Amino acid sequence: MFEWIKTFIAVYETKNFSAAAKQLYISQPTVSLQIKKLEQHFSIKLFYRNGKQSVIPTKEADFLYPKMLSIIESLTTSFAQAAEKENFKEDCIIASSNTVAIYLLPDIMESLVTAFPLINFSIQLMNSNEVVDMVQNNHAHIGLIEKPIETKNLHKEIVYEDQLVLAGDAASKFWLLREKNSGLRFFNELYLNEHSINLPIIELNNNEVLLQLLKNNIGQSIVSRLSISDEIPWQPIDQSFASRKIFIVQTDHHANTSFSEVYNRIVEKIRERQA
């Protein structure tokens, strides 16, 4: 049918079967046959013969021509757009707590981008509670959290065991804490309570600022070993506080979509780093 319409347009524009055949790179008998089939299929007369090869369009042909032209142009545009993969890209939002976003995700992003060329990735940093809220409310497709949180209606699994250490000046009279609901805040408060430590608190909502203070020998804090540079003194802590689990979460809604493949690749690549 598509070829019939193209032939109709060529004949209408050239008013000549031979000229239409030359324009379409097909034989003149093929042009005649396609016009005949089109007329028979719709029980309509499209052209009157005017000599051996020339034709005169009927009123029906005059009516159909602009509409058929529009159909061909629309189909051509649609197929061109379908061939352009950019039109089928999806956005994948990964909500991540601080340590994972800064020290784990950068190592695996090249693998993700290469494996999923039709996905645009967006990484959004927030504390663990906010990550869970984002995923549960379908504002993020995948979440990475650094503390044990009850997650209703979410698929959750462990992807990494993060080593925790006591960093900073051991003689400092200040203790540095992240903001409420952050993963590091949770483990610091457990440590302070367990060891009956009661020092003045400096609260920060930015991990890089906290690390800079430790680097300047201001305060001490429990932090991820991943974040410690050579300029920051640190010491191991007792085994009950020496590690924490990093979790990945996803809703069942995304379990059977392309995002589940992204989820599985993240799990695979982060676990490879630990191995």
C-alpha positions in Angstrom: 0.0 0.0 0.0 2.9 2.4 0.9 4.4 1.8 -2.6 1.0 2.3 -4.3 0.6 5.7 -2.6 4.1 6.8 -3.6 3.3 5.8 -7.2 0.0 7.7 -7.1 1.8 10.8 -6.0 4.5 10.5 -8.7 1.9 10.0 -11.4 -0.3 12.9 -10.2 2.8 15.2 -10.2 4.2 14.2 -13.5 0.8 13.4 -15.3 2.8 10.7 -17.1 3.3 7.0 -16.4 6.8 6.9 -18.0 8.0 10.0 -16.2 6.7 8.6 -12.9 8.4 5.3 -13.6 11.7 7.1 -14.2 11.3 9.1 -11.1 10.6 6.0 -8.9 13.3 3.8 -10.7 10.7 1.2 -11.6 9.2 0.1 -14.9 6.3 1.8 -16.6 4.2 -1.5 -16.5 4.8 -1.6 -12.8 3.5 2.0 -12.4 0.4 1.1 -14.5 -0.2 -2.1 -12.4 0.1 -0.3 -9.0 -2.3 2.5 -10.1 -4.8 -0.2 -11.3 -4.5 -2.1 -8.0 -5.1 1.1 -6.1 -8.2 2.0 -8.1 -9.5 -1.6 -7.8 -8.9 -1.8 -4.0 -10.8 1.4 -3.3 -13.3 1.1 -6.3 -12.4 4.6 -7.4 -11.1 6.1 -10.7 -8.0 8.2 -10.3 -6.7 9.0 -13.8 -8.1 9.3 -17.3 -5.8 8.3 -20.2 -4.7 11.2 -22.4 -2.6 9.6 -25.1 -0.3 6.7 -24.8 1.5 7.7 -21.5 -0.1 10.9 -20.3 -2.9 11.0 -17.8 -5.4 13.5 -16.4 -6.2 13.3 -12.7 -9.9 12.9 -11.7 -11.6 15.0 -9.1 -11.1 12.1 -6.7 -7.4 12.2 -7.4 -7.3 16.0 -6.8 -9.0 15.4 -3.5 -6.7 12.6 -2.4 -3.3 14.1 -3.5 -2.7 16.6 -0.7 -3.9 14.0 1.9 -1.6 11.3 0.5 1.3 13.7 0.3 0.7 14.5 4.0 0.6 10.8 4.9 3.9 10.0 3.1 5.6 13.0 4.8 4.3 11.9 8.2 5.4 8.3 7.7 8.8 9.4 6.5 9.3 11.6 9.5 8.0 8.9 11.9 10.4 6.3 10.5 13.3 8.8 10.7 12.4 9.5 14.3 12.2 5.8 15.1 15.6 5.3 13.7 17.0 8.0 15.9 17.7 6.2 19.2 17.8 9.5 21.2 14.1 9.6 21.0 13.8 6.4 23.1 16.1 7.3 25.9 14.9 6.9 29.5 15.9 8.8 32.6 17.2 6.8 35.6 17.4 8.6 38.9 19.7 7.0 41.4 19.2 8.4 44.9 22.3 7.8 47.0 23.6 8.6 50.4 26.9 10.4 50.6 29.6 7.8 50.9 28.3 5.6 48.2 27.8 8.5 45.8 31.3 9.9 46.3 33.4 6.8 46.8 31.7 3.9 45.1 29.4 5.1 42.2 32.2 7.0 40.3 34.1 3.7 39.8 31.1 2.0 38.2 29.4 4.8 36.2 31.5 4.2 33.0 30.3 0.6 33.1 26.7 1.7 33.5 26.8 4.3 30.7 28.4 1.8 28.4 26.0 -1.0 29.2 22.9 1.2 28.9 23.4 3.7 26.1 19.7 4.5 26.0 19.5 5.6 29.6 20.3 9.0 30.9 21.6 8.7 34.5 21.0 11.2 37.3 22.7 10.8 40.7 21.1 12.7 43.6 22.8 13.0 47.0 20.8 12.9 50.2 20.7 11.1 53.5 19.5 7.5 53.9 16.0 8.3 55.1 15.5 10.7 52.2 16.7 8.1 49.8 14.1 5.6 51.0 11.4 8.2 50.8 12.4 9.1 47.2 12.3 5.4 46.1 9.0 4.6 47.9 7.3 7.7 46.3 8.6 6.7 42.9 10.8 9.9 42.6 13.9 7.7 42.2 14.3 4.4 40.4 17.1 3.0 42.6 18.4 3.9 46.0 21.6 3.3 47.9 21.6 3.7 51.7 24.2 3.4 54.5 22.2 2.4 57.5 19.6 -0.2 58.4 16.1 1.3 57.8 12.8 -0.5 57.7 11.7 -0.4 54.1 8.1 -1.3 53.4 7.3 -2.5 49.9 10.9 -2.2 48.7 13.3 -4.9 47.5 16.5 -4.5 49.6 19.8 -6.3 49.6 23.3 -5.8 50.9 25.9 -4.8 48.3 28.9 -3.7 50.3 30.5 -4.0 53.8 31.9 -0.5 54.6 34.7 -0.3 57.1 34.3 2.4 59.8 37.1 4.0 61.7 37.6 6.7 64.4 39.2 9.6 62.6 40.6 12.9 63.8 42.5 14.2 66.8 42.0 11.6 69.6 42.7 14.4 72.2 40.1 16.8 70.7 37.3 18.0 73.0 34.8 18.1 70.1 32.8 15.4 68.3 31.7 15.9 64.7 28.3 14.6 63.7 26.4 14.6 60.4 22.8 15.9 60.3 19.9 13.8 61.7 18.9 10.8 59.7 22.2 10.4 58.0 23.9 7.0 58.0 27.1 8.3 59.7 25.0 10.1 62.4 23.3 6.8 63.2 26.6 4.9 63.8 28.3 7.8 65.6 25.4 8.0 68.1 25.6 4.3 68.7 29.3 4.6 69.4 28.9 7.6 71.7 26.2 5.9 73.7 28.0 2.6 74.0 31.2 4.4 75.2 29.4 7.0 77.4 31.2 9.8 75.5 29.7 13.2 76.2 31.6 15.9 74.3 30.4 19.2 72.7 28.9 18.5 69.3 29.6 20.2 66.0 26.9 19.2 63.5 27.4 19.4 59.8 25.3 18.5 56.8 28.2 18.1 54.4 30.7 15.2 54.6 33.4 17.1 52.8 33.4 19.9 55.4 33.5 17.3 58.2 36.5 15.7 56.6 38.2 19.1 56.2 37.8 19.8 59.9 39.3 16.4 60.8 42.2 17.2 58.4 42.7 20.4 60.4 42.7 18.4 63.7 39.4 19.8 64.7 37.2 17.2 66.4 36.9 13.5 65.9 34.2 11.3 64.3 33.4 7.8 63.1 33.7 7.9 59.3 34.0 5.5 56.4 37.6 4.2 55.8 36.9 5.0 52.1 36.8 8.7 52.8 40.1 8.9 54.8 43.0 10.6 53.1 46.7 10.4 54.2 46.3 13.8 55.9 43.7 12.6 58.4 44.8 10.5 61.4 42.6 7.5 62.2 42.5 4.4 64.3 40.5 1.2 64.2 37.5 0.8 66.5 36.1 -2.2 68.4 34.7 -4.9 66.2 31.0 -4.3 67.0 31.3 -0.9 65.3 33.9 -1.6 62.7 31.7 -2.0 59.7 28.3 -1.2 58.3 26.2 -2.6 55.5 25.5 -0.6 52.4 22.1 -1.5 50.9 20.5 -1.1 47.5 16.7 -0.6 47.3 14.1 -0.6 44.5 10.3 -0.8 44.3 8.6 -3.9 42.9 7.1 -1.5 40.3 10.5 -1.3 38.6 11.5 -4.9 39.1 10.6 -6.0 35.5 11.7 -2.9 33.6 15.0 -1.8 32.1 15.8 -0.3 35.5 16.0 -3.8 37.0 18.9 -4.5 34.7 20.6 -1.3 35.9 19.9 -2.4 39.5 21.6 -5.8 38.8 24.6 -4.2 37.1 25.1 -1.8 40.1 25.0 -4.8 42.5 27.4 -6.7 40.4 30.0 -3.9 40.0 29.9 -2.7 43.6 30.4 -6.3 44.8 33.3 -6.8 42.4 35.0 -3.8 44.1 34.7 -5.6 47.5 35.9 -8.9 46.2 
